[in-house]
């Protein structure tokens, strides 16, 4: 009888020695799989958020480029009536500034709406000057003022590009 009890105790101990590590291993593997699923889901969500942000930035850049091109065409049309070296040089200089603006990455502009607003104001101011030059018989002073504003815009754009 004592041998049977010892045999049962030994069997229980051996069973526990085998069952406990196996159960722990199974539980740990199950937790690892569950954690991997959670991490995978989080990575997918993060990837989707990044993709959406990139799409939004590209859309914003396209819109900005379109606005810049429209501004360039409006300005060119305003100055069609003026035939001079000043007009050619000014349009070339203005186009260079607009190209520099369009080269600023959209995601940088998205984070700095105040810069976008200031650029828009400066472009509108130059556009108004172009309209005045095209409609005024006394163009000398207006031309000088317009050239000055374009140079100031060019410097502002260079500053923006170096600080963003």
C-alpha positions as semicolon CSV with decimal commas, in nm:
position;residue;x (nm);y (nm);z (nm)
1;X;0,000;0,000;0,000
2;X;0,283;0,238;0,087
3;X;0,445;0,151;-0,247
4;X;0,125;0,236;-0,428
5;X;0,101;0,573;-0,257
6;X;0,464;0,645;-0,337
7;X;0,401;0,537;-0,698
8;X;0,101;0,771;-0,722
9;X;0,299;1,058;-0,568
10;X;0,587;0,996;-0,808
11;X;0,340;0,983;-1,101
12;X;0,178;1,310;-0,989
13;X;0,518;1,480;-0,945
14;X;0,638;1,355;-1,285
15;X;0,311;1,467;-1,443
16;X;0,348;1,810;-1,281
17;X;0,712;1,834;-1,390
18;X;0,603;1,772;-1,748
19;X;0,267;1,952;-1,751
20;X;0,375;2,282;-1,588
21;X;0,655;2,369;-1,836
22;X;0,445;2,255;-2,133
23;X;0,150;2,462;-2,014
24;X;0,377;2,764;-1,957
25;X;0,527;2,723;-2,305
26;X;0,181;2,702;-2,464
27;X;0,060;3,008;-2,267
28;X;0,368;3,212;-2,358
29;X;0,338;3,117;-2,728
30;X;-0,029;3,215;-2,727
31;X;0,055;3,554;-2,568
32;X;0,336;3,611;-2,819
33;X;0,098;3,541;-3,111
34;X;-0,166;3,772;-2,964
35;X;0,092;4,050;-2,909
36;X;0,221;4,003;-3,265
37;X;-0,134;4,045;-3,397
38;X;-0,177;4,365;-3,196
39;X;0,157;4,502;-3,315
40;X;0,075;4,403;-3,674
41;X;-0,259;4,581;-3,653
42;X;-0,093;4,891;-3,508
43;X;0,169;4,887;-3,785
44;X;-0,106;4,860;-4,047
45;X;-0,291;5,153;-3,893
46;X;0,029;5,359;-3,878
47;X;0,107;5,275;-4,241
48;X;-0,245;5,379;-4,345
49;X;-0,214;5,707;-4,154
50;X;0,121;5,779;-4,321
51;X;-0,019;5,694;-4,665
52;X;-0,314;5,928;-4,611
53;X;-0,083;6,207;-4,491
54;X;0,140;6,165;-4,795
55;X;-0,161;6,175;-5,026
56;X;-0,289;6,489;-4,854
57;X;0,054;6,652;-4,882
58;X;0,076;6,568;-5,253
59;X;-0,273;6,706;-5,309
60;X;-0,179;7,025;-5,126
61;X;0,139;7,054;-5,332
62;X;-0,056;7,009;-5,656
63;X;-0,303;7,276;-5,548
64;X;-0,021;7,513;-5,456
65;X;0,156;7,451;-5,786
66;X;-0,167;7,515;-5,974
67;X;-0,217;7,843;-5,786
68;X;0,141;7,946;-5,864
69;X;0,095;7,865;-6,233
70;X;-0,234;8,056;-6,243
71;X;-0,065;8,355;-6,079
72;X;0,213;8,338;-6,336
73;X;-0,033;8,331;-6,626
74;X;-0,238;8,619;-6,482
75;X;0,076;8,824;-6,440
76;X;0,195;8,745;-6,789
77;X;-0,143;8,845;-6,930
78;X;-0,137;9,169;-6,732
79;X;0,200;9,262;-6,877
80;X;0,125;9,174;-7,239
81;X;0,055;9,539;-7,316
82;X;0,401;9,644;-7,206
83;X;0,684;9,585;-7,449
84;X;1,018;9,637;-7,287
85;X;1,329;9,478;-7,151
86;X;1,194;9,551;-6,805
87;X;0,891;9,331;-6,873
88;X;1,105;9,042;-6,999
89;X;1,350;9,061;-6,709
90;X;1,072;9,105;-6,457
91;X;0,870;8,813;-6,586
92;X;1,180;8,595;-6,589
93;X;1,267;8,698;-6,234
94;X;0,908;8,645;-6,120
95;X;0,894;8,302;-6,284
96;X;1,215;8,203;-6,104
97;X;1,064;8,308;-5,772
98;X;0,744;8,115;-5,847
99;X;0,952;7,808;-5,937
100;X;1,138;7,838;-5,607
101;X;0,807;7,857;-5,423
102;X;0,681;7,548;-5,603
103;X;0,997;7,359;-5,502
104;X;0,918;7,394;-5,131
105;X;0,782;7,055;-5,017
106;X;0,411;7,059;-4,945
107;X;0,445;6,886;-4,609
108;X;0,664;7,173;-4,489
109;X;0,409;7,430;-4,601
110;X;0,127;7,235;-4,437
111;X;0,296;7,278;-4,099
112;X;0,339;7,654;-4,151
113;X;0,010;7,805;-4,267
114;X;0,127;8,152;-4,166
115;X;0,403;8,128;-4,428
116;X;0,153;8,023;-4,693
117;X;-0,069;8,317;-4,599
118;X;0,223;8,559;-4,613
119;X;0,336;8,423;-4,952
120;X;-0,018;8,463;-5,083
121;X;-0,032;8,823;-4,960
122;X;0,302;8,905;-5,122
123;X;0,197;8,743;-5,451
124;X;-0,131;8,934;-5,449
125;X;0,055;9,259;-5,380
126;X;0,286;9,195;-5,677
127;X;-0,012;9,106;-5,895
128;X;-0,179;9,437;-5,804
129;X;0,142;9,621;-5,892
130;X;0,152;9,446;-6,229
131;X;-0,205;9,557;-6,291
132;X;-0,112;9,914;-6,206
133;X;0,194;9,904;-6,431
134;X;-0,013;9,770;-6,720
135;X;-0,279;10,039;-6,677
136;X;-0,063;10,340;-6,597
137;X;0,101;10,576;-6,843
138;X;0,368;10,663;-6,583
139;X;0,529;10,326;-6,535
140;X;0,882;10,414;-6,419
141;X;0,816;10,440;-6,046
142;X;0,568;10,151;-6,048
143;X;0,817;9,934;-6,235
144;X;1,086;10,010;-5,978
145;X;0,848;9,934;-5,693
146;X;0,739;9,608;-5,860
147;X;1,101;9,502;-5,913
148;X;1,175;9,578;-5,548
149;X;0,877;9,369;-5,432
150;X;0,983;9,074;-5,650
151;X;1,335;9,094;-5,507
152;X;1,193;9,106;-5,154
153;X;0,976;8,803;-5,232
154;X;1,279;8,618;-5,372
155;X;1,474;8,691;-5,052
156;X;1,178;8,585;-4,839
157;X;1,148;8,256;-5,030
158;X;1,521;8,191;-4,986
159;X;1,485;8,254;-4,613
160;X;1,187;8,018;-4,595
161;X;1,370;7,743;-4,779
162;X;1,672;7,772;-4,550
163;X;1,467;7,770;-4,227
164;X;1,205;7,502;-4,301
